[in-house]
Each structure stands twice: as structure tokens, then as C-alpha cells.
Amino acid sequence: MTLDLRRRQHACKVKDNAYTYLLTVIGISLLTLVLLFAPLERLQRAGVLINRYLFSEITRNCGDR
């Protein structure tokens, strides 16, 4: 493996990591904005639905033990 090939591979890896970091920051920022400006009632309803889903998954996976 030549030094030039290693440098190119490293540059691609750094570039991929930068894109991943950037997309993560954008995603977290958008999620924060949505949570800040969403009506409280809607967030509470979403929380109830999520809890109901999680509870149903737990009971379905555990069964009657």
C-alpha cells in the first residue's frame, strides 16, 4: 500500500466523519427547534403514545413469566 493511497483513504474517512458530524448537528438543532415550538398538548399526546408503545413492546416481549 503506497503512502499516496493511505493519504487518500484517510482524507475520505475524515470527510465522511465531517459529513456525519454536520448531519448530526443539523438533526439535533432541528429536533430542538421542533420541541421548543411544538404546542405542549401535542408533546404530551406524543409522550402518551410513546409510553403506550413501549409498554406494549415490553409486555409482548416478556410475555407471562
PDB file of N, CA, C and O in Angstrom:
ATOM      1  N   MET A   1       0.852  -1.174   0.000  1.00  0.00           N
ATOM      2  CA  MET A   1       0.000   0.000   0.000  1.00  0.00           C
ATOM      3  C   MET A   1       0.901   1.241   0.000  1.00  0.00           C
ATOM      4  O   MET A   1       1.767   1.394   0.861  1.00  0.00           O
ATOM      5  N   THR A   2       0.689   2.085  -0.938  1.00  0.00           N
ATOM      6  CA  THR A   2       1.547   3.254  -1.045  1.00  0.00           C
ATOM      7  C   THR A   2       1.075   4.344  -0.088  1.00  0.00           C
ATOM      8  O   THR A   2      -0.054   4.328   0.402  1.00  0.00           O
ATOM      9  N   LEU A   3       1.954   5.265   0.156  1.00  0.00           N
ATOM     10  CA  LEU A   3       1.655   6.381   1.044  1.00  0.00           C
ATOM     11  C   LEU A   3       0.546   7.257   0.465  1.00  0.00           C
ATOM     12  O   LEU A   3      -0.296   7.768   1.203  1.00  0.00           O
ATOM     13  N   ASP A   4       0.549   7.427  -0.845  1.00  0.00           N
ATOM     14  CA  ASP A   4      -0.474   8.244  -1.502  1.00  0.00           C
ATOM     15  C   ASP A   4      -1.872   7.651  -1.315  1.00  0.00           C
ATOM     16  O   ASP A   4      -2.840   8.370  -1.066  1.00  0.00           O
ATOM     17  N   LEU A   5      -1.955   6.329  -1.441  1.00  0.00           N
ATOM     18  CA  LEU A   5      -3.241   5.657  -1.259  1.00  0.00           C
ATOM     19  C   LEU A   5      -3.732   5.807   0.181  1.00  0.00           C
ATOM     20  O   LEU A   5      -4.920   6.030   0.418  1.00  0.00           O
ATOM     21  N   ARG A   6      -2.825   5.684   1.129  1.00  0.00           N
ATOM     22  CA  ARG A   6      -3.200   5.858   2.538  1.00  0.00           C
ATOM     23  C   ARG A   6      -3.697   7.276   2.801  1.00  0.00           C
ATOM     24  O   ARG A   6      -4.670   7.475   3.528  1.00  0.00           O
ATOM     25  N   ARG A   7      -3.037   8.238   2.218  1.00  0.00           N
ATOM     26  CA  ARG A   7      -3.464   9.634   2.411  1.00  0.00           C
ATOM     27  C   ARG A   7      -4.863   9.858   1.843  1.00  0.00           C
ATOM     28  O   ARG A   7      -5.685  10.536   2.459  1.00  0.00           O
ATOM     29  N   ARG A   8      -5.130   9.291   0.675  1.00  0.00           N
ATOM     30  CA  ARG A   8      -6.458   9.437   0.070  1.00  0.00           C
ATOM     31  C   ARG A   8      -7.527   8.766   0.926  1.00  0.00           C
ATOM     32  O   ARG A   8      -8.610   9.316   1.124  1.00  0.00           O
ATOM     33  N   GLN A   9      -7.214   7.575   1.432  1.00  0.00           N
ATOM     34  CA  GLN A   9      -8.176   6.861   2.284  1.00  0.00           C
ATOM     35  C   GLN A   9      -8.449   7.652   3.562  1.00  0.00           C
ATOM     36  O   GLN A   9      -9.591   7.752   4.013  1.00  0.00           O
ATOM     37  N   HIS A  10      -7.383   8.211   4.138  1.00  0.00           N
ATOM     38  CA  HIS A  10      -7.543   9.000   5.359  1.00  0.00           C
ATOM     39  C   HIS A  10      -8.376  10.251   5.077  1.00  0.00           C
ATOM     40  O   HIS A  10      -9.237  10.622   5.876  1.00  0.00           O
ATOM     41  N   ALA A  11      -8.120  10.888   3.961  1.00  0.00           N
ATOM     42  CA  ALA A  11      -8.881  12.097   3.593  1.00  0.00           C
ATOM     43  C   ALA A  11     -10.359  11.760   3.407  1.00  0.00           C
ATOM     44  O   ALA A  11     -11.224  12.532   3.820  1.00  0.00           O
ATOM     45  N   CYS A  12     -10.654  10.624   2.795  1.00  0.00           N
ATOM     46  CA  CYS A  12     -12.052  10.212   2.617  1.00  0.00           C
ATOM     47  C   CYS A  12     -12.708   9.927   3.960  1.00  0.00           C
ATOM     48  O   CYS A  12     -13.868  10.277   4.177  1.00  0.00           O
ATOM     49  N   LYS A  13     -11.967   9.294   4.856  1.00  0.00           N
ATOM     50  CA  LYS A  13     -12.512   8.972   6.175  1.00  0.00           C
ATOM     51  C   LYS A  13     -12.800  10.256   6.961  1.00  0.00           C
ATOM     52  O   LYS A  13     -13.843  10.371   7.606  1.00  0.00           O
ATOM     53  N   VAL A  14     -11.878  11.213   6.906  1.00  0.00           N
ATOM     54  CA  VAL A  14     -12.072  12.486   7.596  1.00  0.00           C
ATOM     55  C   VAL A  14     -13.280  13.221   7.009  1.00  0.00           C
ATOM     56  O   VAL A  14     -14.076  13.815   7.735  1.00  0.00           O
ATOM     57  N   LYS A  15     -13.397  13.166   5.684  1.00  0.00           N
ATOM     58  CA  LYS A  15     -14.529  13.816   5.015  1.00  0.00           C
ATOM     59  C   LYS A  15     -15.846  13.164   5.423  1.00  0.00           C
ATOM     60  O   LYS A  15     -16.821  13.866   5.688  1.00  0.00           O
ATOM     61  N   ASP A  16     -15.891  11.831   5.478  1.00  0.00           N
ATOM     62  CA  ASP A  16     -17.099  11.126   5.912  1.00  0.00           C
ATOM     63  C   ASP A  16     -17.449  11.479   7.349  1.00  0.00           C
ATOM     64  O   ASP A  16     -18.618  11.696   7.668  1.00  0.00           O
ATOM     65  N   ASN A  17     -16.445  11.539   8.218  1.00  0.00           N
ATOM     66  CA  ASN A  17     -16.687  11.899   9.617  1.00  0.00           C
ATOM     67  C   ASN A  17     -17.220  13.325   9.730  1.00  0.00           C
ATOM     68  O   ASN A  17     -18.081  13.606  10.563  1.00  0.00           O
ATOM     69  N   ALA A  18     -16.708  14.217   8.898  1.00  0.00           N
ATOM     70  CA  ALA A  18     -17.180  15.599   8.923  1.00  0.00           C
ATOM     71  C   ALA A  18     -18.642  15.687   8.481  1.00  0.00           C
ATOM     72  O   ALA A  18     -19.428  16.425   9.076  1.00  0.00           O
ATOM     73  N   TYR A  19     -19.003  14.941   7.447  1.00  0.00           N
ATOM     74  CA  TYR A  19     -20.400  14.932   6.997  1.00  0.00           C
ATOM     75  C   TYR A  19     -21.324  14.356   8.076  1.00  0.00           C
ATOM     76  O   TYR A  19     -22.410  14.880   8.325  1.00  0.00           O
ATOM     77  N   THR A  20     -20.878  13.281   8.701  1.00  0.00           N
ATOM     78  CA  THR A  20     -21.676  12.671   9.770  1.00  0.00           C
ATOM     79  C   THR A  20     -21.869  13.646  10.920  1.00  0.00           C
ATOM     80  O   THR A  20     -22.977  13.781  11.440  1.00  0.00           O
ATOM     81  N   TYR A  21     -20.803  14.323  11.321  1.00  0.00           N
ATOM     82  CA  TYR A  21     -20.882  15.306  12.397  1.00  0.00           C
ATOM     83  C   TYR A  21     -21.830  16.435  12.021  1.00  0.00           C
ATOM     84  O   TYR A  21     -22.663  16.849  12.827  1.00  0.00           O
ATOM     85  N   LEU A  22     -21.702  16.927  10.808  1.00  0.00           N
ATOM     86  CA  LEU A  22     -22.552  18.030  10.351  1.00  0.00           C
ATOM     87  C   LEU A  22     -24.027  17.628  10.325  1.00  0.00           C
ATOM     88  O   LEU A  22     -24.885  18.385  10.779  1.00  0.00           O
ATOM     89  N   LEU A  23     -24.321  16.444   9.799  1.00  0.00           N
ATOM     90  CA  LEU A  23     -25.704  15.971   9.776  1.00  0.00           C
ATOM     91  C   LEU A  23     -26.256  15.769  11.185  1.00  0.00           C
ATOM     92  O   LEU A  23     -27.431  16.038  11.437  1.00  0.00           O
ATOM     93  N   THR A  24     -25.423  15.302  12.091  1.00  0.00           N
ATOM     94  CA  THR A  24     -25.850  15.122  13.484  1.00  0.00           C
ATOM     95  C   THR A  24     -26.190  16.458  14.123  1.00  0.00           C
ATOM     96  O   THR A  24     -27.211  16.586  14.799  1.00  0.00           O
ATOM     97  N   VAL A  25     -25.336  17.453  13.910  1.00  0.00           N
ATOM     98  CA  VAL A  25     -25.581  18.783  14.483  1.00  0.00           C
ATOM     99  C   VAL A  25     -26.862  19.386  13.906  1.00  0.00           C
ATOM    100  O   VAL A  25     -27.663  19.966  14.639  1.00  0.00           O
ATOM    101  N   ILE A  26     -27.053  19.251  12.604  1.00  0.00           N
ATOM    102  CA  ILE A  26     -28.274  19.776  11.973  1.00  0.00           C
ATOM    103  C   ILE A  26     -29.507  19.051  12.515  1.00  0.00           C
ATOM    104  O   ILE A  26     -30.519  19.687  12.811  1.00  0.00           O
ATOM    105  N   GLY A  27     -29.430  17.745  12.644  1.00  0.00           N
ATOM    106  CA  GLY A  27     -30.558  16.966  13.151  1.00  0.00           C
ATOM    107  C   GLY A  27     -30.923  17.347  14.574  1.00  0.00           C
ATOM    108  O   GLY A  27     -32.102  17.513  14.888  1.00  0.00           O
ATOM    109  N   ILE A  28     -29.933  17.487  15.434  1.00  0.00           N
ATOM    110  CA  ILE A  28     -30.198  17.870  16.824  1.00  0.00           C
ATOM    111  C   ILE A  28     -30.761  19.277  16.891  1.00  0.00           C
ATOM    112  O   ILE A  28     -31.649  19.551  17.699  1.00  0.00           O
ATOM    113  N   SER A  29     -30.256  20.172  16.051  1.00  0.00           N
ATOM    114  CA  SER A  29     -30.772  21.545  16.029  1.00  0.00           C
ATOM    115  C   SER A  29     -32.235  21.579  15.597  1.00  0.00           C
ATOM    116  O   SER A  29     -33.048  22.283  16.196  1.00  0.00           O
ATOM    117  N   LEU A  30     -32.565  20.817  14.560  1.00  0.00           N
ATOM    118  CA  LEU A  30     -33.959  20.776  14.102  1.00  0.00           C
ATOM    119  C   LEU A  30     -34.876  20.173  15.155  1.00  0.00           C
ATOM    120  O   LEU A  30     -35.980  20.669  15.379  1.00  0.00           O
ATOM    121  N   LEU A  31     -34.427  19.114  15.793  1.00  0.00           N
ATOM    122  CA  LEU A  31     -35.222  18.490  16.845  1.00  0.00           C
ATOM    123  C   LEU A  31     -35.446  19.461  18.002  1.00  0.00           C
ATOM    124  O   LEU A  31     -36.542  19.521  18.559  1.00  0.00           O
ATOM    125  N   THR A  32     -34.423  20.213  18.361  1.00  0.00           N
ATOM    126  CA  THR A  32     -34.560  21.208  19.432  1.00  0.00           C
ATOM    127  C   THR A  32     -35.576  22.274  19.048  1.00  0.00           C
ATOM    128  O   THR A  32     -36.410  22.657  19.868  1.00  0.00           O
ATOM    129  N   LEU A  33     -35.516  22.756  17.812  1.00  0.00           N
ATOM    130  CA  LEU A  33     -36.485  23.758  17.367  1.00  0.00           C
ATOM    131  C   LEU A  33     -37.906  23.223  17.382  1.00  0.00           C
ATOM    132  O   LEU A  33     -38.832  23.924  17.791  1.00  0.00           O
ATOM    133  N   VAL A  34     -38.081  21.989  16.938  1.00  0.00           N
ATOM    134  CA  VAL A  34     -39.414  21.392  16.928  1.00  0.00           C
ATOM    135  C   VAL A  34     -39.949  21.281  18.352  1.00  0.00           C
ATOM    136  O   VAL A  34     -41.109  21.599  18.615  1.00  0.00           O
ATOM    137  N   LEU A  35     -39.097  20.828  19.265  1.00  0.00           N
ATOM    138  CA  LEU A  35     -39.542  20.673  20.649  1.00  0.00           C
ATOM    139  C   LEU A  35     -39.813  22.021  21.314  1.00  0.00           C
ATOM    140  O   LEU A  35     -40.701  22.127  22.160  1.00  0.00           O
ATOM    141  N   LEU A  36     -39.062  23.039  20.944  1.00  0.00           N
ATOM    142  CA  LEU A  36     -39.278  24.365  21.535  1.00  0.00           C
ATOM    143  C   LEU A  36     -40.592  24.990  21.078  1.00  0.00           C
ATOM    144  O   LEU A  36     -41.271  25.656  21.860  1.00  0.00           O
ATOM    145  N   PHE A  37     -40.944  24.780  19.832  1.00  0.00           N
ATOM    146  CA  PHE A  37     -42.100  25.479  19.276  1.00  0.00           C
ATOM    147  C   PHE A  37     -43.347  24.610  19.128  1.00  0.00           C
ATOM    148  O   PHE A  37     -44.381  25.086  18.660  1.00  0.00           O
ATOM    149  N   ALA A  38     -43.257  23.345  19.522  1.00  0.00           N
ATOM    150  CA  ALA A  38     -44.442  22.479  19.444  1.00  0.00           C
ATOM    151  C   ALA A  38     -45.380  22.812  20.606  1.00  0.00           C
ATOM    152  O   ALA A  38     -44.920  23.103  21.710  1.00  0.00           O
ATOM    153  N   PRO A  39     -46.680  22.771  20.363  1.00  0.00           N
ATOM    154  CA  PRO A  39     -47.624  23.006  21.461  1.00  0.00           C
ATOM    155  C   PRO A  39     -47.490  21.932  22.541  1.00  0.00           C
ATOM    156  O   PRO A  39     -47.238  20.764  22.244  1.00  0.00           O
ATOM    157  N   LEU A  40     -47.660  22.338  23.777  1.00  0.00           N
ATOM    158  CA  LEU A  40     -47.475  21.422  24.902  1.00  0.00           C
ATOM    159  C   LEU A  40     -48.435  20.237  24.835  1.00  0.00           C
ATOM    160  O   LEU A  40     -48.055  19.116  25.172  1.00  0.00           O
ATOM    161  N   GLU A  41     -49.661  20.471  24.408  1.00  0.00           N
ATOM    162  CA  GLU A  41     -50.635  19.376  24.344  1.00  0.00           C
ATOM    163  C   GLU A  41     -50.185  18.304  23.359  1.00  0.00           C
ATOM    164  O   GLU A  41     -50.338  17.108  23.609  1.00  0.00           O
ATOM    165  N   ARG A  42     -49.638  18.743  22.255  1.00  0.00           N
ATOM    166  CA  ARG A  42     -49.185  17.784  21.246  1.00  0.00           C
ATOM    167  C   ARG A  42     -48.011  16.962  21.768  1.00  0.00           C
ATOM    168  O   ARG A  42     -47.923  15.761  21.515  1.00  0.00           O
ATOM    169  N   LEU A  43     -47.115  17.615  22.494  1.00  0.00           N
ATOM    170  CA  LEU A  43     -45.980  16.886  23.060  1.00  0.00           C
ATOM    171  C   LEU A  43     -46.453  15.879  24.109  1.00  0.00           C
ATOM    172  O   LEU A  43     -45.925  14.769  24.189  1.00  0.00           O
ATOM    173  N   GLN A  44     -47.438  16.261  24.906  1.00  0.00           N
ATOM    174  CA  GLN A  44     -47.963  15.342  25.919  1.00  0.00           C
ATOM    175  C   GLN A  44     -48.633  14.139  25.260  1.00  0.00           C
ATOM    176  O   GLN A  44     -48.471  13.005  25.710  1.00  0.00           O
ATOM    177  N   ARG A  45     -49.385  14.394  24.193  1.00  0.00           N
ATOM    178  CA  ARG A  45     -50.027  13.278  23.470  1.00  0.00           C
ATOM    179  C   ARG A  45     -48.978  12.344  22.879  1.00  0.00           C
ATOM    180  O   ARG A  45     -49.122  11.123  22.921  1.00  0.00           O
ATOM    181  N   ALA A  46     -47.917  12.939  22.328  1.00  0.00           N
ATOM    182  CA  ALA A  46     -46.846  12.116  21.758  1.00  0.00           C
ATOM    183  C   ALA A  46     -46.185  11.282  22.855  1.00  0.00           C
ATOM    184  O   ALA A  46     -45.855  10.117  22.634  1.00  0.00           O
ATOM    185  N   GLY A  47     -45.992  11.868  24.024  1.00  0.00           N
ATOM    186  CA  GLY A  47     -45.400  11.133  25.141  1.00  0.00           C
ATOM    187  C   GLY A  47     -46.268   9.963  25.564  1.00  0.00           C
ATOM    188  O   GLY A  47     -45.761   8.879  25.855  1.00  0.00           O
ATOM    189  N   VAL A  48     -47.579  10.181  25.598  1.00  0.00           N
ATOM    190  CA  VAL A  48     -48.505   9.106  25.954  1.00  0.00           C
ATOM    191  C   VAL A  48     -48.429   7.980  24.926  1.00  0.00           C
ATOM    192  O   VAL A  48     -48.396   6.804  25.286  1.00  0.00           O
ATOM    193  N   LEU A  49     -48.401   8.345  23.647  1.00  0.00           N
ATOM    194  CA  LEU A  49     -48.325   7.324  22.596  1.00  0.00           C
ATOM    195  C   LEU A  49     -47.020   6.538  22.672  1.00  0.00           C
ATOM    196  O   LEU A  49     -47.010   5.319  22.507  1.00  0.00           O
ATOM    197  N   ILE A  50     -45.926   7.243  22.923  1.00  0.00           N
ATOM    198  CA  ILE A  50     -44.625   6.570  23.018  1.00  0.00           C
ATOM    199  C   ILE A  50     -44.612   5.618  24.209  1.00  0.00           C
ATOM    200  O   ILE A  50     -44.148   4.484  24.096  1.00  0.00           O
ATOM    201  N   ASN A  51     -45.128   6.085  25.361  1.00  0.00           N
ATOM    202  CA  ASN A  51     -45.169   5.217  26.546  1.00  0.00           C
ATOM    203  C   ASN A  51     -46.052   3.997  26.304  1.00  0.00           C
ATOM    204  O   ASN A  51     -45.705   2.886  26.705  1.00  0.00           O
ATOM    205  N   ARG A  52     -47.187   4.203  25.651  1.00  0.00           N
ATOM    206  CA  ARG A  52     -48.086   3.088  25.372  1.00  0.00           C
ATOM    207  C   ARG A  52     -47.400   2.072  24.457  1.00  0.00           C
ATOM    208  O   ARG A  52     -47.518   0.863  24.661  1.00  0.00           O
ATOM    209  N   TYR A  53     -46.676   2.578  23.439  1.00  0.00           N
ATOM    210  CA  TYR A  53     -45.968   1.691  22.517  1.00  0.00           C
ATOM    211  C   TYR A  53     -44.874   0.915  23.256  1.00  0.00           C
ATOM    212  O   TYR A  53     -44.752  -0.299  23.095  1.00  0.00           O
ATOM    213  N   LEU A  54     -44.087   1.618  24.059  1.00  0.00           N
ATOM    214  CA  LEU A  54     -43.001   0.956  24.778  1.00  0.00           C
ATOM    215  C   LEU A  54     -43.546  -0.090  25.735  1.00  0.00           C
ATOM    216  O   LEU A  54     -42.994  -1.185  25.844  1.00  0.00           O
ATOM    217  N   PHE A  55     -44.634   0.246  26.435  1.00  0.00           N
ATOM    218  CA  PHE A  55     -45.222  -0.702  27.374  1.00  0.00           C
ATOM    219  C   PHE A  55     -45.734  -1.949  26.638  1.00  0.00           C
ATOM    220  O   PHE A  55     -45.569  -3.074  27.112  1.00  0.00           O
ATOM    221  N   SER A  56     -46.356  -1.732  25.480  1.00  0.00           N
ATOM    222  CA  SER A  56     -46.867  -2.884  24.724  1.00  0.00           C
ATOM    223  C   SER A  56     -45.714  -3.751  24.215  1.00  0.00           C
ATOM    224  O   SER A  56     -45.829  -4.976  24.179  1.00  0.00           O
ATOM    225  N   GLU A  57     -44.601  -3.119  23.822  1.00  0.00           N
ATOM    226  CA  GLU A  57     -43.440  -3.893  23.359  1.00  0.00           C
ATOM    227  C   GLU A  57     -42.849  -4.707  24.507  1.00  0.00           C
ATOM    228  O   GLU A  57     -42.467  -5.863  24.325  1.00  0.00           O
ATOM    229  N   ILE A  58     -42.777  -4.097  25.686  1.00  0.00           N
ATOM    230  CA  ILE A  58     -42.204  -4.795  26.839  1.00  0.00           C
ATOM    231  C   ILE A  58     -43.070  -5.988  27.209  1.00  0.00           C
ATOM    232  O   ILE A  58     -42.561  -7.088  27.423  1.00  0.00           O
ATOM    233  N   THR A  59     -44.383  -5.771  27.286  1.00  0.00           N
ATOM    234  CA  THR A  59     -45.257  -6.876  27.678  1.00  0.00           C
ATOM    235  C   THR A  59     -45.299  -7.963  26.610  1.00  0.00           C
ATOM    236  O   THR A  59     -45.420  -9.145  26.931  1.00  0.00           O
ATOM    237  N   ARG A  60     -45.198  -7.569  25.347  1.00  0.00           N
ATOM    238  CA  ARG A  60     -45.217  -8.576  24.276  1.00  0.00           C
ATOM    239  C   ARG A  60     -43.928  -9.399  24.296  1.00  0.00           C
ATOM    240  O   ARG A  60     -43.956 -10.612  24.087  1.00  0.00           O
ATOM    241  N   ASN A  61     -42.795  -8.731  24.549  1.00  0.00           N
ATOM    242  CA  ASN A  61     -41.518  -9.446  24.551  1.00  0.00           C
ATOM    243  C   ASN A  61     -41.332 -10.292  25.805  1.00  0.00           C
ATOM    244  O   ASN A  61     -40.708 -11.352  25.746  1.00  0.00           O
ATOM    245  N   CYS A  62     -41.861  -9.841  26.933  1.00  0.00           N
ATOM    246  CA  CYS A  62     -41.681 -10.581  28.184  1.00  0.00           C
ATOM    247  C   CYS A  62     -42.704 -11.701  28.326  1.00  0.00           C
ATOM    248  O   CYS A  62     -42.398 -12.763  28.867  1.00  0.00           O
ATOM    249  N   GLY A  63     -43.901 -11.466  27.846  1.00  0.00           N
ATOM    250  CA  GLY A  63     -44.940 -12.484  27.984  1.00  0.00           C
ATOM    251  C   GLY A  63     -45.359 -12.647  29.433  1.00  0.00           C
ATOM    252  O   GLY A  63     -45.134 -11.759  30.255  1.00  0.00           O
ATOM    253  N   ASP A  64     -45.956 -13.760  29.740  1.00  0.00           N
ATOM    254  CA  ASP A  64     -46.383 -14.054  31.117  1.00  0.00           C
ATOM    255  C   ASP A  64     -45.332 -14.931  31.774  1.00  0.00           C
ATOM    256  O   ASP A  64     -45.347 -16.154  31.637  1.00  0.00           O
ATOM    257  N   ARG A  65     -44.444 -14.305  32.471  1.00  0.00           N
ATOM    258  CA  ARG A  65     -43.357 -15.057  33.122  1.00  0.00           C
ATOM    259  C   ARG A  65     -43.640 -15.208  34.588  1.00  0.00           C
ATOM    260  O   ARG A  65     -42.846 -15.810  35.311  1.00  0.00           O
TER     261      ARG A  65
END
